[in-house]
């Protein structure tokens, strides 16, 4: 009996160690975020969010008074389009309200690799009318659609170049570090500002240039019932405003 108890204690202890090492520890940062204990990246004061229909109907008055950590919300990216015929159901409301409440605003397109890129760009440009003072347009690219790296690069460049021709600024590319490294790391993409998605870490492993960092998808704010993505800008407010669209005149 003594040996059986001792063996049981050893097994329980071993299982507890394995659970902590492989389940608790790797996801502890995410769990902190889920329960409102998010640790924000240090050294950055310009904070923002990105929203879509997933956040539902937003109370922009409440949201405009919310803070991320101790900092006010300065900017918001709004999902606009996807593929060649989808418009986010809350885009127009969110895009209008963001400016009404004094936030720098931008719009993004979710890229579908197997849909002709030129048609996707036309759809975005038809639905989204950026103005002076808005952030550059954004290409959200997260899937390959079975394309080769060369095909994916070629397709994404069609969208980027067509939209840049309209707005005269290089669009922002949003994707995670591994996707950028595997598919969008060739020299022709160096000129496009990078918005990196990398959650629950205090520092980025990415060594290249980047402008925005989406550091959690578990944020909570007054005015938004659902979880929301939190972002930071890598630079000063002066630099952020310089990034925005200028008058065509």
DALIN-V453762 format. One record per backbone hydrogen bond with DSSP energy under -0.5 kcal/mol. CO is the residue of the C=O (numbers start at 0). NH is the residue of the N-H. If there is no record, write none. Layout:
BEGIN
CO:NH / CO:NH
END
This chain:
BEGIN
0:4 / 1:5 / 2:6 / 3:7 / 4:8 / 5:9 / 6:10 / 7:11 / 8:12 / 9:13 / 10:14 / 11:15 / 12:16 / 13:17 / 14:18 / 15:19 / 16:20 / 17:21 / 18:22 / 18:23 / 19:24 / 22:26 / 23:27 / 24:27 / 26:30 / 27:31 / 28:32 / 29:33 / 30:34 / 31:36 / 32:35 / 37:39 / 40:43 / 44:46 / 45:232 / 46:73 / 46:74 / 47:230 / 48:76 / 49:228 / 50:78 / 51:54 / 52:55 / 54:225 / 57:59 / 58:62 / 59:63 / 60:64 / 61:64 / 62:65 / 65:72 / 66:68 / 67:70 / 70:67 / 71:46 / 71:73 / 73:103 / 74:48 / 75:105 / 76:50 / 77:107 / 79:87 / 80:109 / 81:84 / 81:85 / 85:81 / 87:90 / 89:93 / 90:94 / 91:95 / 92:96 / 93:97 / 94:98 / 95:99 / 96:100 / 97:102 / 98:101 / 103:75 / 104:134 / 105:77 / 106:137 / 107:79 / 107:80 / 108:110 / 108:139 / 109:82 / 110:112 / 111:114 / 115:119 / 116:120 / 117:121 / 118:122 / 119:123 / 120:124 / 121:125 / 122:126 / 123:127 / 127:129 / 130:133 / 133:244 / 136:171 / 137:108 / 137:139 / 138:140 / 138:173 / 139:110 / 139:141 / 143:146 / 147:151 / 148:152 / 149:153 / 150:154 / 151:155 / 152:156 / 153:157 / 154:158 / 155:159 / 156:160 / 157:161 / 158:162 / 159:163 / 160:164 / 161:165 / 162:166 / 163:167 / 171:138 / 171:173 / 172:174 / 172:194 / 173:140 / 174:196 / 175:179 / 176:180 / 177:181 / 178:182 / 178:183 / 179:183 / 185:188 / 186:189 / 188:191 / 192:172 / 193:195 / 193:210 / 193:211 / 194:174 / 195:197 / 195:213 / 196:176 / 210:233 / 211:195 / 212:214 / 212:231 / 213:197 / 214:199 / 215:229 / 218:227 / 220:223 / 222:58 / 223:220 / 227:218 / 228:49 / 229:214 / 229:215 / 230:47 / 231:212 / 232:234 / 235:239 / 236:240 / 237:241 / 238:242 / 239:243 / 240:243 / 244:132
END
